[in-house]
């Protein structure tokens, strides 16, 4: 998992709390405590994936366009960081190394199972369920997950 996923979730919570407000990258970056250029990069992916819409020009920015109750962390993960565990670590020379291929195959097999388990878990959480957890009165985690 990478920080882009965490930032994307944080941004979507901020946008979902104020669904009519348009947030530019500078104001959103202050809420998320991340550089505006990084926010723009992440929001571009979220826009392409249908989570946010953009308004161009003066007063432009981002607004949520998905239902926070059905917007699961799994969907966000799949758009931002899918297969984060399967990053290639070979910089050069691995193309002709059969041992490297066998090890990579075994690691990829293990990581694919871990990835699937992570996505199944993240499917239980929505932006709305996380918003509930930020209000102060929080149900136990197991109860919260089943009331998304």
Buried (B, 14 or more C-beta within 10 A) or exposed (E): EEEBBBBBBBBBBBBBBEEEEBBBBEBBBEBBEBEBEBBBEBBEBBBEBEBBBBEEEEEEBBBBBBEBEEBBBBBBBBBBBBEBBEEEEEEEEBEEEEEBEEEBEEEBEEBEEEBEEBBEEBBBBBBBBBBBBEEEEEEEEEEBBEEB
